Amino acid sequence: MDLKGFAGLDAVVGVSQRGRREVASSGVAVDTVFRIASLTKTVTAAATVKALRDKGFGVDMPVAEVLPELATELTVGQVLSQSTGLKQTVDAGAAAALGEGDDVFLAAARLVVEGGQEYPPGERWAYYNGNYFLAGALLARLTGGTFEDGIDELISACGLTATGFLAPAGRAAGEAVYPRARRPSGGLWSTVPDLLSFCEFLLRDKGLLAEIARPRVELPLAYGLGWGVGPAGMLYLNGRLSGYRAAMLLSPREEWAAVMLVADTDALPAIAQYLDELQRPLTGVPMARLIEDFAA
């Protein structure tokens, strides 16, 4: 893989097809740790669906059965598919003001639900990090510990070695501070090799992948659980934090995945084009515009 188009940037890209990998980098080592921003949502969603399955529950389970403290008729699937219809009342500042204690996820979930509805649940998709603040409280309760404990269970199952919430030494430059309440929506650090391992885990677990990949809402775009759903069942997402851009593509049909991490907030158009060129010979479907237009 040729990264000439990313000259002068710290960038890593990797592809896995049926477990065979190719990884390339520019400016940094291939195992350099980056903020993965909203790619965190895919991990939170997978961990939550797996925790439900381990207890014999499905994603149509009402949130109130898991968190009876919350007065809501939402389901877990509506939360993970961002089709709750919740008013976007809880921003980054409000989440940060909740502090760093173990009760922060339930406190954030309560604020999100108390914001009320803008439109009926399940009607349409809308990008709102508050959905994943609520997901953090759900995962914590389902696994009986903190939200981070629930994520660590999935990290262990996937065999990830460089993924977590604490800023590591030797990381790519960019935003490091991230309030704890916001972690479920975008707080993870990771590497391209680890994210390929995560995708390979999903490809092996056909039941989990099928649950995540099924679109739960079609307007204004098709969205599953933590992923956008494109032509031919392609799953995609991008993420952004100050100093970082991340994008991930997954083709269940072809058992193919690609991840790109770049230390440049403005790199998304180049990333989208590059990933599209990697996958187009295999799938024949255009993905660049969907990756670039996704609101992260």
N, C-alpha and C positions, 0 to 999 in steps of 0.2 A: 504494500500500500504506500502510495506516494503522498506526503503531506506538504508538498511545495506551496500549496495555497495557504498554508498556515505558518509560513516563514516568519520568524520573529515572535511567535506566540508559543506559550507553553501549552502543548496539546497532546492528547493520547487518544487513539482510536483502536477498537478491537472488534473482530468478527468471530463468531462461532457458528459452524454449520455441522450439525450432528456430532457435536463435541470436538470437532477439529478447529483449532484456533489460529488466527493471525492477528498480531498486535504490532502497532507502530507508534512512534512518538516523535515530537519535535520540541527541542529545548529542555526536556525533562526525561527522566527514566519512565519506562512503561508502567511501573508500579507506584508512581507518584500519587499522593492522596489529594483529592479535590473536594470541595463542597459539591454535592450532587443536587442541592436545591429540591425542586419538586419531584425529582425522581424518587425521593423519599416516600412519596405517596404510594408508589407501587409496592414498596416494602411493607408499609403500614397496612395496606389493603390485603396483601398476601398473608401477613401474620394474623390479621383479624379473621379472615375467611378460614384459615387453617385452625385457629383457636376455636372457632364455632364448630367446625367439622369434628375436631377432637372430642368435643362434648356432645356430639350427635345433633347439633343444631344447623339450620340453614340461614342464608342471608336475609330471608324474609322475616326473621325473628324481630319482634318489636324492640326498639331501643329500651323502652320502659321495663321490659322483662330482665334486661341486664342491669340497667341503672334506674331502679324505681324512684330515685330521688328526683328524676326529671319528668316534668309534665309534658309529654310529647307523644304523638301517635306515629312518629317516624319509624321506619325499619332500618336495620343495619345496612341493607343493600342500598337504600336511598341515600344514606350518609356517605357510603363509599363511592357511589356513582355521582355524587354532587348533584342530585336531583331532589334535594330536600325542599326547595322553595323558600329557604330561610332568608330573612332580611340580612344584609351584610352589615351588621352593626358592630362586630368585634374586629378591630384592626390590630396591626402589630403592636401599637402602643398600649392598647388595652390588655393584650395578652402579656406583654412584658411587665405591666404593673401588678400582675398576679404573683410575682415572685418566683422562687426556685424550689419551693417545697414539694414533697410528694403529693400533696393535695391539689397541685396546680392544674392537673388535667381535668379533674372533676369540676373545679372552679371555672375553668375555661368553657367546659361543656355546658355548665349552667348558664353562663353569660350568653352563649350562642343560642341556646334554646329560648331564653327569655327575650331575645330579640324579635321573636314572632315570625310569622310567615308573610312572604311577599306574594306567593302564588301557591297553588295546591302541590303537595308532594307528588313526585313522579311525572309532573307535567313537562318539565324541560330541564336541561342541564345549565348550570351557571357556575363558573369558577369562583369558589369562595373557600379560602383556607380554613374558615371556621368549621366547615364540615369535618375537616381532619383534626381540628382541636377536639371535637366531639369523638372522633374515632379513637383518639389517644386514650380517652377515659374508658371507652368500650373495651379496648384491648387490655388495659390494666385490670379491669374487673374480670374479664374472661379468664385471664391467666393467673389472677390472684396475687399479683405483685404490682410493680410500677409499670408504666408504659415501656420503659427501657428494658425491663425484664422480659416483656412479651416480645420485643424486637430481638433481644439477645437469643431467645429460643429459636427464632427463624434463622438468625445469622449462624447459629450452631448447626442447624439442620442443613443449611446450604453449604457449609464448610467455608464461610467467609473468614478471612484472617486480618483484613485491614479496614473494616467497616465499623463505624461507631459514632458516638455523639461528641466525643472529646477531641478538641483540635490537636492533631499530632505534630510532632516535630518534622521538619522537612516537607511540609505541605506546600502546594502551589499557592502563590500569593493571592490574596483576596479577603473578603469579609470573614472574620472569625467569630464575632460575638453573635449569639443567637439565643433568645429567651427560651426557657425550658418549655413553656406552654405551647410554643410554636413548633417544637421538634417533630410532632407527627406529620406536619405538612411539608417540612423541608429542611430538617436539621442534620441529616446524616453527612458524614465524610465517607468517601469510598474511593476505590480505584477501578480502572477499566477491567483488570482481571477478576476482581471480586464481583463486579456487576455482570460480567459474562457468566460467572458461576451461579449467580442468582437466576439469570435467564435459563441456564441449563437445568437448574433445579425445577423451574416451572415447566419446562418442556418434558421433563421426566414424569412429573406429577400431573397426569392428564386430567384427572378430576378437578384438581385445584385450578389448573390453567383454563379449563372449560368454563368454570364458574366466573373467573376473572374476565375472560375474553367475551362473554356474551353481552351484547349491548343492552343496557337497562333503560336507556333513553336515546332518542334519535334527533331531538331538536335542541339547540341549533346545530349539534353535531352528534355523531354516535359515540357513546362513552360506556365503557364497562365498569370495572371496579379498579380505579386508579390509573386506567389507561384510556386514551382515545382509541377508537376502533375504525380502521380505514378499509379500503378495498381489499378483497381476498382475505379478510380477517386479520390484516396487519394491525399490530398494536404499536402505539407510538406515544411519546411524551417528550416535552422539553422542560427545562428548568432554568431559573435565573436567580442569582444573587450578585451583589456588588462584586465585580471581579471574576465572576464565573458564569459559564454557560454549559449546560449538559443536555444531551439528548440520547434517547434509546429507542430502538426499533426491534420488534419481535414478530417473526412469522411462524405461527404454530404449524401451518401447512408444510412449510419447507424445513422446519426445525432449525431455523436460522435466527441469529440475533446479532445486533451491532450496538455498540456504545461509543459515544464520543464525549470527552471532557476537555474543555478549553478554558484557560485563565483569561477570559476576555468577555465582558458582559455583552458586547456588540457582535459577537461572532456567529449568532444564530443563522443568518442567511447562508453563510459559507458552510456551516455544519449541516444544515438541511439539504443543501445541494450535494454535498459530499456523500452523506448517507444515502440519499436517493440514488446516486450513481452506483453505489455499492450494491444496492438491492435490486435495481431495475432489471438487470439481465436475468435474475433468478425468478422474480415475481411478475414482471411486465407491467406493474402498476405504478403510477406516479405518486410519490409521497412527499416531495419537497415542500409543496405549498401547505399541506396539512401540518407538517412539522413546524414550519415557520409561523403559520397562523395561529397555532395553539396558544391560548392566553395563559402564560405562566409568569 
